[in-house]
């Protein structure tokens, strides 16, 4: 799959380069704003009207899969990436004349597959680590909130005590 995507991208870049060279030294329109990237030229970026993505995919598949060599394909690779072509992998292999001569289907029970592929202990360890991190973050957040609230209350108490001292001093002065 990665080879298919890499080769498809490479072929696309080659076609883009050919369109650029065929166009010649035609100046691009200046960008609308200063410092902005120039708009990509649709004449270069877009494929021509005669381009057939399915035929291109067939050529790419023939390039990466040699007819002389045996072929083993992962059974999970049954679809092509979105936006590439409409046909499925089976039709693409047939059109590229690279269809397998032998198909081997391995079957096993779902439970045995899960037992082999899923590491319960690793999942539990990761869950415990995540829970510890969350608890520590919550504890830290509560502690900082408590400290800020305590500082605010202490400041309010000081202000109230100063106001009471002023009021009592004013009352004493008024009495004298």
C-alpha positions, 0 to 999 in steps of 0.5 A: 500500500505504501509503495502504491501511494508513493509511486502514485505520488511520484507519477503525479509529480512527473506529469506536473513537471511535464505540464510545467515544461510544456507551458514554458516561461509564462509568468504567473499572475502577481499575488493579490496581497503583499507577502502572500503566496502566489496562487497555484496555476491550475494549468499545471496543478490539474490533470488534463481532460484526457487523463484516466486515473484508473489507467494510471493506477493500472500502470502504477500497479504494473510498475510496483508488482513485477509479473515474474515475482510471487505476490503476497498481499495483506488481506486487510488491503482491500480498498484504495485510498479515498479520492484515488479511483473508484474501482476496487483492488480486485478489479485493479489487480485483474486489469493490471494482469497481476491477479493472484494465481492462488488465494489462501484464506486463513481462518480462526476463531475470533476469541483466539485472534483477540487473545493473540493480538490484544495485550490486556495487561498492557491496556490495564497498565496504560489505563492505570497510568492515565487515571493516576495522571488525571488524579494528580492533575485534579489534585494539583488544580484543587490545591492551587484553587485552595491556595488562591481562595485562602489568599483572597480570604486572608486579604479580606480578613485583613481589610475588615480588621483595618476597617474595624480598627478605624471605626473604633478609633473614630468612635473613641475620637468622637467620644473624647 
